[in-house]
Amino acid sequence: MSLPVTALVVAKAPEPGLAKTRLAAAVGDRAAAEIAAAALLDTLDAVAAAPFATRAIALTGNLDHAAGAAELRRRLESFTVIEQRGEDFADRLANAHADAADGYPVLQIGMDTPQVTAALLTECAQRLLDNAAVLGLALDGGWWLLGLTVPDAAACLRGVPMSTPDTGDRTLKALRDNGIEVSLVQPLADVDLVDDVAAVRDACSPGGRFARVTRAAGL
């Protein structure tokens, strides 16, 4: 039985030179894009395997130039693809929640936590059905997951600086300041720098794309 929740992945096409630029400083543009593609595909597989009512991806960038383009296009056939819109990342996140909802609560993740599993996403979705919001903090100070029963409540993200060491805490405060009760879920490490790779890979399936690609890159 499906859960009455929309899964939303917010992602950037893994184009060499544009994807994972901080990681690329250590491994090169092509390798960074291939790692980003692997992480995104593993994430999409986990979402596809969980019993969500609907699945969407808010995408920016050009898939024609992306690493893993053909495989990504095949996988996205089972997702509703919407274009990101907004002036900055916080704006695009808020708009993506509103655009993807389809009448359901929205559970949103990014493409930086390839260790996520269908079981964990199902648990988070079930938690969302009993709470106004769920938030998964990231170990670097950000967050990896946000679920909202009322997707328009994501508007409170517009005033939150993204990609800072206190983004997670600021997001939690913004939600609570708007009267939204938040249930915290399991924190996860995400992948931004080369030093992040080993810990995330250790939490992934050893046969997954992220594990294979990062091993092949010598990381």
C-alpha positions as CSV (number, residue, x, y, z in Angstrom):
1,M,0.0,0.0,0.0
2,S,1.4,3.4,-0.9
3,L,1.9,6.2,1.6
4,P,0.0,9.4,0.9
5,V,3.2,11.4,0.5
6,T,5.0,13.0,-2.4
7,A,8.7,12.2,-2.5
8,L,10.7,15.2,-3.9
9,V,14.3,15.0,-4.9
10,V,16.0,18.4,-5.5
11,A,19.0,17.9,-7.8
12,K,21.4,19.5,-10.2
13,A,22.3,17.8,-13.5
14,P,25.8,16.3,-12.9
15,E,27.6,18.3,-15.6
16,P,31.4,18.3,-15.5
17,G,32.7,21.7,-14.4
18,L,29.4,22.6,-12.7
19,A,28.7,19.6,-10.4
20,K,30.4,19.1,-7.1
21,T,32.9,21.9,-7.6
22,R,34.5,21.6,-4.2
23,L,35.0,17.9,-4.8
24,A,36.2,18.6,-8.3
25,A,39.1,20.7,-6.8
26,A,40.5,17.4,-5.6
27,V,39.5,14.8,-8.2
28,G,38.9,16.8,-11.4
29,D,35.7,17.9,-13.1
30,R,34.9,14.6,-14.9
31,A,35.4,12.4,-11.8
32,A,33.3,14.7,-9.6
33,A,30.5,14.7,-12.1
34,E,30.6,10.9,-12.3
35,I,30.4,10.7,-8.5
36,A,27.5,13.2,-8.5
37,A,25.7,11.1,-11.1
38,A,26.2,7.9,-9.0
39,A,25.0,9.6,-5.9
40,L,21.9,10.9,-7.7
41,L,21.1,7.5,-9.3
42,D,21.4,5.7,-6.0
43,T,19.1,8.2,-4.4
44,L,16.5,7.9,-7.1
45,D,16.6,4.1,-6.8
46,A,15.9,4.4,-3.1
47,V,13.0,6.8,-3.7
48,A,11.6,4.5,-6.4
49,A,11.7,1.5,-4.1
50,A,9.8,3.3,-1.3
51,P,6.0,3.2,-1.3
52,F,5.3,6.9,-2.1
53,A,2.1,7.9,-3.7
54,T,3.9,10.2,-6.2
55,R,7.6,10.9,-6.9
56,A,9.0,14.1,-8.4
57,I,12.4,15.6,-9.1
58,A,13.1,19.4,-9.2
59,L,16.0,19.6,-11.6
60,T,18.3,22.3,-12.7
61,G,21.0,22.1,-15.4
62,N,21.3,20.4,-18.7
63,L,21.0,16.6,-18.7
64,D,22.4,16.4,-22.3
65,H,25.8,17.4,-20.9
66,A,25.6,15.4,-17.7
67,A,27.6,12.4,-16.7
68,G,25.4,9.3,-16.8
69,A,22.9,11.1,-19.0
70,A,21.3,8.0,-20.6
71,E,20.9,6.2,-17.3
72,L,19.5,9.2,-15.6
73,R,16.9,9.7,-18.4
74,R,15.8,6.1,-18.0
75,R,15.4,6.4,-14.3
76,L,13.6,9.7,-14.5
77,E,10.8,8.1,-16.6
78,S,9.2,7.0,-13.3
79,F,9.4,10.6,-11.8
80,T,7.6,13.8,-12.5
81,V,10.3,16.2,-13.6
82,I,9.8,19.9,-12.7
83,E,12.2,22.7,-13.4
84,Q,13.7,24.5,-10.4
85,R,12.7,28.2,-10.3
86,G,13.7,31.0,-8.1
87,E,16.5,33.6,-7.5
88,D,18.5,31.5,-5.0
89,F,18.7,28.0,-3.6
90,A,16.4,28.8,-0.7
91,D,13.8,30.2,-3.1
92,R,14.1,27.2,-5.4
93,L,13.6,24.8,-2.5
94,A,10.4,26.6,-1.3
95,N,9.0,26.7,-4.9
96,A,9.9,23.0,-5.4
97,H,7.8,22.0,-2.4
98,A,4.8,23.9,-3.7
99,D,5.2,22.7,-7.3
100,A,5.6,19.0,-6.4
101,A,2.9,18.6,-3.8
102,D,0.1,17.1,-5.9
103,G,-2.2,17.3,-2.9
104,Y,0.1,15.4,-0.6
105,P,2.6,16.2,2.2
106,V,6.1,16.5,0.7
107,L,9.2,14.7,1.8
108,Q,12.2,16.3,0.2
109,I,15.8,15.1,-0.1
110,G,18.8,16.2,-2.1
111,M,21.4,14.2,-4.1
112,D,24.2,14.3,-1.5
113,T,23.2,11.3,0.6
114,P,23.5,8.1,-1.6
115,Q,23.5,6.0,1.6
116,V,19.8,6.6,2.0
117,T,17.6,3.5,1.8
118,A,14.0,2.9,0.9
119,A,13.4,1.7,4.4
120,L,14.7,4.9,5.9
121,L,12.7,7.0,3.5
122,T,9.6,5.0,4.4
123,E,10.2,5.5,8.1
124,C,10.6,9.3,7.5
125,A,7.4,9.4,5.5
126,Q,5.5,7.6,8.2
127,R,6.8,10.0,10.7
128,L,5.7,12.9,8.5
129,L,2.1,11.6,8.5
130,D,2.1,12.0,12.3
131,N,3.8,15.4,12.5
132,A,3.7,18.8,10.9
133,A,7.3,18.5,9.8
134,V,10.3,16.2,9.9
135,L,13.9,17.4,9.5
136,G,17.0,15.3,9.0
137,L,20.1,17.3,10.0
138,A,23.4,16.7,8.2
139,L,26.6,16.2,10.1
140,D,28.3,19.2,8.4
141,G,25.7,21.6,9.9
142,G,23.1,21.5,7.0
143,W,20.2,19.2,6.5
144,W,19.5,16.3,4.2
145,L,15.8,15.9,4.5
146,L,12.8,18.1,5.0
147,G,9.2,16.9,5.2
148,L,6.2,19.2,5.5
149,T,2.5,18.3,5.9
150,V,1.6,21.7,4.4
151,P,4.1,22.2,1.5
152,D,3.5,25.9,1.3
153,A,5.1,26.1,4.8
154,A,8.4,25.8,2.9
155,A,8.1,29.5,2.3
156,C,9.9,30.0,5.6
157,L,13.1,28.7,3.9
158,R,13.3,31.9,1.9
159,G,15.0,33.7,4.8
160,V,17.4,30.9,5.6
161,P,21.1,31.2,4.3
162,M,21.9,27.9,2.6
163,S,25.2,26.0,2.5
164,T,26.5,27.5,5.8
165,P,27.7,25.6,8.9
166,D,24.5,26.6,10.7
167,T,21.9,26.1,8.0
168,G,20.4,23.1,9.8
169,D,19.9,25.1,13.0
170,R,18.6,28.1,11.2
171,T,16.1,25.9,9.3
172,L,14.9,24.3,12.5
173,K,14.5,27.8,14.1
174,A,12.6,29.1,11.0
175,L,10.1,26.3,11.2
176,R,9.5,26.6,14.9
177,D,9.3,30.4,14.6
178,N,6.4,29.9,12.2
179,G,4.6,27.6,14.7
180,I,5.6,24.4,12.9
181,E,6.3,21.5,15.3
182,V,9.3,19.5,14.0
183,S,10.2,15.9,14.5
184,L,13.9,15.3,14.0
185,V,15.0,12.1,12.2
186,Q,18.3,10.4,11.8
187,P,21.2,12.7,10.9
188,L,23.4,11.7,8.0
189,A,26.7,12.7,6.5
190,D,26.6,14.2,3.0
191,V,29.1,14.5,0.2
192,D,30.6,17.8,-0.6
193,L,34.4,17.4,-0.1
194,V,36.8,14.5,-0.9
195,D,37.1,13.9,2.9
196,D,33.4,13.1,3.0
197,V,33.6,10.2,0.6
198,A,34.9,7.4,2.7
199,A,32.3,7.8,5.6
200,V,29.4,8.0,3.2
201,R,30.6,5.0,1.1
202,D,30.9,2.9,4.3
203,A,27.2,3.5,4.9
204,C,26.3,2.7,1.3
205,S,25.6,-0.7,-0.2
206,P,29.0,-2.0,-1.4
207,G,27.4,-2.8,-4.8
208,G,25.9,0.6,-5.3
209,R,27.0,3.0,-7.9
210,F,28.5,5.5,-5.4
211,A,30.6,2.8,-3.8
212,R,31.8,1.5,-7.2
213,V,32.5,4.9,-8.8
214,T,34.4,6.3,-5.8
215,R,36.5,3.2,-5.5
216,A,37.3,3.4,-9.2
217,A,38.4,7.0,-8.6
218,G,40.8,5.8,-6.0
219,L,39.0,7.5,-3.1
